[in-house]
Amino acid sequence: MNIFKNQQRPKPPQLEIQINDYNVSNDQQISGFYTGGVLEQAKLIVNSAVLSTGGDFDNGNFTYWVGVNVLTTSDTVQLEFYSGGSLVTTKEVNITED
């Protein structure tokens, strides 16, 4: 029996991720928040090379430890986000400096 026979099926929530700017002068972690899904892990990609895998994801917030003097404003930085072992999306990280 199809309970949605004459109705539109509800769409699953759309995953949205917001990454805060990372300041090379002050920050040691990339942080942000997400809604509409479950995230379990991320990969930090710097200048097309995987630097590390990890991240803490809790209740719609995330942090990813980078460390001191690892990133520069000339780097191209991305986070790949994973759920259930599958890549969900890739987002650019805006790098700033005081």
C-alpha positions in Angstrom: 0.0 0.0 0.0 1.4 3.4 -1.0 0.3 6.0 1.5 1.7 8.7 -0.7 -0.3 7.6 -3.8 -1.9 10.9 -4.3 0.5 13.0 -2.3 4.0 14.2 -2.9 6.6 12.3 -1.0 8.4 14.3 1.6 11.8 15.3 0.6 14.7 14.4 2.9 16.2 17.4 4.7 19.0 19.1 2.7 22.4 19.0 4.4 23.8 22.5 4.8 27.3 23.2 6.2 28.7 26.6 7.2 32.4 26.8 7.8 33.7 29.7 9.8 36.7 31.7 8.4 40.0 30.3 9.6 42.5 33.0 10.8 46.1 31.9 10.6 47.1 34.4 13.3 44.6 33.2 15.9 43.0 29.9 15.1 44.1 26.3 15.7 40.8 24.6 14.6 38.5 24.9 11.7 34.9 25.2 13.0 31.4 25.5 11.8 27.9 24.1 12.0 25.6 21.8 9.9 21.9 21.0 9.7 19.8 18.5 7.8 22.1 15.4 8.2 24.6 13.4 10.1 28.3 14.0 9.7 30.9 11.6 11.1 34.3 12.5 9.7 36.2 14.9 7.5 39.4 15.0 5.5 41.5 18.2 5.4 42.8 18.8 1.9 45.5 21.5 1.5 46.7 22.3 -2.0 45.2 19.1 -3.4 46.9 16.8 -0.9 45.1 15.1 2.0 46.7 16.4 5.2 44.7 14.5 7.8 41.4 12.8 8.6 39.3 13.5 11.7 37.0 16.1 13.2 34.6 16.3 16.1 30.9 16.4 15.1 28.4 17.0 17.9 24.8 18.3 17.9 25.2 20.3 14.6 28.6 21.8 15.4 32.0 20.6 14.3 35.6 21.4 14.9 38.7 20.1 13.0 42.1 20.4 14.7 44.7 22.0 12.4 47.4 23.2 14.7 49.7 26.3 14.7 51.6 27.4 11.6 50.1 24.7 9.4 48.0 26.8 7.0 48.9 30.0 5.1 46.7 32.5 3.3 48.2 31.3 0.0 46.9 27.7 0.6 43.8 26.3 -1.1 42.0 24.5 1.8 39.0 22.2 1.6 37.2 19.9 3.9 35.6 16.7 2.6 32.7 15.6 4.8 31.7 12.0 5.3 28.7 10.1 6.6 28.4 6.3 6.8 31.8 6.1 5.1 30.6 7.9 2.0 31.6 11.4 0.8 28.7 13.8 1.3 30.2 17.1 0.1 33.4 19.1 -0.2 33.6 22.7 1.1 36.2 25.4 0.7 37.7 26.9 3.8 38.3 30.7 3.7 41.7 31.5 5.1 42.3 34.9 6.6 45.1 36.7 8.5 45.1 39.7 10.9 
